[in-house]
Amino acid sequence: MNVSSQRLHVLALFATFLPAWAWAHPADQAAHDAIAGMIHPFTGADHVLAMIAVGVWAARLGRRASFTLPLVFPLMMLVGGWVASTGVALPALEPTIAISVITLGALIAVGLRLPIFASALLVAVFAIFHGYAHMNESIGIAVGAYSAGFVMSTFVLHLLGLGIGTAMDRTKSTALIRTSGSLIALAGTVLLLAG
């Protein structure tokens, strides 16, 4: 498969799913249990793209990041969920989540390799906002189970991203990696403008 063909496949994937995904935070969505928690991260492009992008970027950063970032993100999501449960309001919630998608896509596209601490810190900040958004929609029933559900799904999406990042590295196609990161950042921009 040539580079042009690869780009078309990536673009087609985004074009297929992006219109179907709205913000992952519909106001009438209630969280009741682990199943609702597991489903929630898959209901919006902002979360799906950010979680996969964390995995792709971690794979691009190397072995240590591949273990660290996919653990830091879910743990800090729980912190964000706890903040939401206290009633503290986080400012600019939806724009920050869209900015997380833009930033992670841009990091993949330009191939920026931050030190592991800086990478984990950046991912942790974004995770707090994602976790807050997940928990903010919980009606308070089975909060522990709901949290476990969204953490599990987040980890699965990170693993998917790690697999994609590793596969892209094996192709040795800088163009494919840059295009993928750019499309993620572009999707984040669309989400930011749509908000």
C-alpha positions as CSV (number, residue, x, y, z in Angstrom):
1,M,0.0,0.0,0.0
2,N,1.5,3.3,-1.0
3,V,1.5,6.5,1.1
4,S,-1.4,8.1,-0.8
5,S,-3.5,5.0,-0.3
6,Q,-2.7,5.0,3.4
7,R,-3.7,8.6,3.7
8,L,-7.0,7.9,2.0
9,H,-7.7,5.0,4.3
10,V,-7.0,7.1,7.4
11,L,-9.1,10.0,6.1
12,A,-11.9,7.7,5.2
13,L,-11.9,6.3,8.7
14,F,-12.2,9.7,10.3
15,A,-14.8,10.9,7.7
16,T,-16.9,7.8,8.4
17,F,-17.1,8.2,12.2
18,L,-16.7,11.9,12.9
19,P,-20.2,13.0,11.7
20,A,-21.8,10.3,13.8
21,W,-20.1,11.4,17.0
22,A,-21.2,14.4,18.8
23,W,-19.8,15.7,22.1
24,A,-19.5,12.8,24.5
25,H,-21.5,14.7,27.1
26,P,-25.1,14.8,26.3
27,A,-27.0,16.5,29.1
28,D,-29.7,13.9,29.4
29,Q,-27.3,10.9,29.7
30,A,-27.5,9.3,33.1
31,A,-24.8,7.0,34.6
32,H,-26.1,4.1,36.5
33,D,-23.6,1.3,36.6
34,A,-20.3,-0.2,35.2
35,I,-21.9,-0.8,31.8
36,A,-22.9,2.8,31.5
37,G,-19.3,3.7,32.5
38,M,-17.8,1.4,29.9
39,I,-20.0,2.7,27.1
40,H,-19.6,6.4,27.9
41,P,-16.0,6.9,26.5
42,F,-17.2,5.4,23.2
43,T,-20.1,7.9,22.8
44,G,-18.1,10.9,21.6
45,A,-15.3,11.7,19.3
46,D,-13.5,13.9,21.8
47,H,-13.0,11.0,24.2
48,V,-12.3,8.3,21.6
49,L,-9.7,10.5,19.8
50,A,-8.0,11.6,23.0
51,M,-7.7,8.1,24.4
52,I,-6.4,6.6,21.2
53,A,-4.0,9.6,20.7
54,V,-2.5,9.0,24.2
55,G,-1.7,5.5,23.2
56,V,-0.3,6.4,19.8
57,W,1.8,9.2,21.3
58,A,3.0,6.8,24.1
59,A,4.1,4.3,21.5
60,R,6.0,7.0,19.6
61,L,7.8,8.0,22.8
62,G,9.1,4.6,23.6
63,R,8.7,1.7,26.0
64,R,8.8,3.6,29.3
65,A,6.0,6.0,28.1
66,S,4.0,3.1,26.7
67,F,3.7,1.8,30.3
68,T,3.4,5.2,32.0
69,L,1.0,7.3,30.0
70,P,-1.8,4.6,29.7
71,L,-1.6,4.2,33.5
72,V,-1.4,7.9,34.4
73,F,-4.4,8.9,32.3
74,P,-7.0,6.5,33.9
75,L,-5.7,7.2,37.4
76,M,-5.9,11.0,36.9
77,M,-9.4,10.5,35.4
78,L,-10.4,9.2,38.8
79,V,-9.1,12.3,40.4
80,G,-11.1,14.4,37.9
81,G,-14.2,12.3,38.7
82,W,-13.6,12.9,42.4
83,V,-13.4,16.6,41.8
84,A,-16.7,16.5,40.0
85,S,-18.3,14.6,42.9
86,T,-17.3,17.3,45.3
87,G,-19.3,19.9,43.3
88,V,-16.2,22.0,42.4
89,A,-16.7,23.5,38.9
90,L,-13.8,23.2,36.4
91,P,-13.7,26.1,34.0
92,A,-13.8,25.7,30.2
93,L,-14.5,22.0,30.5
94,E,-15.6,21.2,26.9
95,P,-13.0,23.5,25.3
96,T,-10.2,22.0,27.3
97,I,-11.3,18.5,26.3
98,A,-11.2,19.6,22.6
99,I,-7.8,21.2,23.2
100,S,-6.6,17.9,24.6
101,V,-7.4,16.3,21.3
102,I,-5.8,19.1,19.3
103,T,-2.6,19.0,21.4
104,L,-2.2,15.2,21.4
105,G,-2.8,15.1,17.6
106,A,-0.2,17.9,17.1
107,L,2.3,16.1,19.3
108,I,1.9,13.0,17.2
109,A,2.1,15.0,13.9
110,V,5.3,16.8,14.8
111,G,6.9,13.9,16.6
112,L,7.7,15.9,19.7
113,R,9.4,13.8,22.3
114,L,8.9,15.4,25.7
115,P,10.7,13.9,28.8
116,I,8.6,11.2,30.5
117,F,7.7,13.5,33.5
118,A,6.5,16.3,31.2
119,S,4.6,13.9,29.1
120,A,2.9,12.3,32.1
121,L,2.1,15.7,33.6
122,L,0.5,16.9,30.3
123,V,-1.6,13.7,30.0
124,A,-2.5,14.0,33.7
125,V,-3.9,17.5,33.3
126,F,-6.0,16.4,30.3
127,A,-7.2,13.3,32.2
128,I,-8.6,15.4,35.0
129,F,-10.9,17.2,32.6
130,H,-11.9,14.0,30.9
131,G,-12.6,12.3,34.2
132,Y,-14.5,15.3,35.5
133,A,-16.7,15.2,32.3
134,H,-17.5,11.5,32.8
135,M,-18.4,11.8,36.4
136,N,-20.2,15.1,36.0
137,E,-22.9,13.2,34.1
138,S,-23.3,10.6,36.8
139,I,-26.5,10.8,38.8
140,G,-24.7,9.3,41.8
141,I,-26.0,5.8,41.5
142,A,-23.2,3.1,41.7
143,V,-20.5,5.8,41.2
144,G,-17.8,3.3,42.0
145,A,-19.0,0.9,39.4
146,Y,-19.5,3.7,36.8
147,S,-15.9,4.9,37.5
148,A,-14.5,1.4,37.1
149,G,-16.4,1.1,33.8
150,F,-15.0,4.3,32.2
151,V,-11.5,3.6,33.5
152,M,-11.6,0.1,31.9
153,S,-12.8,1.5,28.5
154,T,-10.2,4.2,28.6
155,F,-7.5,1.7,29.2
156,V,-8.8,-0.4,26.2
157,L,-8.7,2.7,24.0
158,H,-5.2,3.4,25.1
159,L,-4.2,-0.1,24.2
160,L,-5.8,0.3,20.8
161,G,-3.7,3.5,20.4
162,L,-0.6,1.7,21.4
163,G,-1.3,-0.9,18.8
164,I,-1.9,1.7,16.1
165,G,1.2,3.7,17.1
166,T,3.4,0.5,17.1
167,A,2.0,-0.5,13.7
168,M,2.7,3.0,12.3
169,D,6.2,2.9,13.6
170,R,6.8,-0.4,11.8
171,T,5.7,1.1,8.5
172,K,8.5,3.7,8.9
173,S,6.1,6.1,7.1
174,T,6.6,9.5,8.6
175,A,3.9,10.8,6.2
176,L,1.4,8.3,7.6
177,I,2.2,9.3,11.2
178,R,2.1,13.0,10.5
179,T,-1.2,12.7,8.6
180,S,-2.8,10.7,11.4
181,G,-1.7,13.2,14.0
182,S,-2.8,16.1,11.8
183,L,-6.3,14.5,11.3
184,I,-6.7,14.0,15.0
185,A,-5.7,17.7,15.6
186,L,-8.1,18.8,12.9
187,A,-10.9,16.7,14.4
188,G,-10.2,18.4,17.7
189,T,-10.4,21.8,16.1
190,V,-13.8,20.9,14.5
191,L,-15.0,19.8,18.0
192,L,-13.7,23.0,19.6
193,L,-15.4,25.2,17.0
194,A,-18.6,23.2,17.2
195,G,-18.8,23.7,20.9
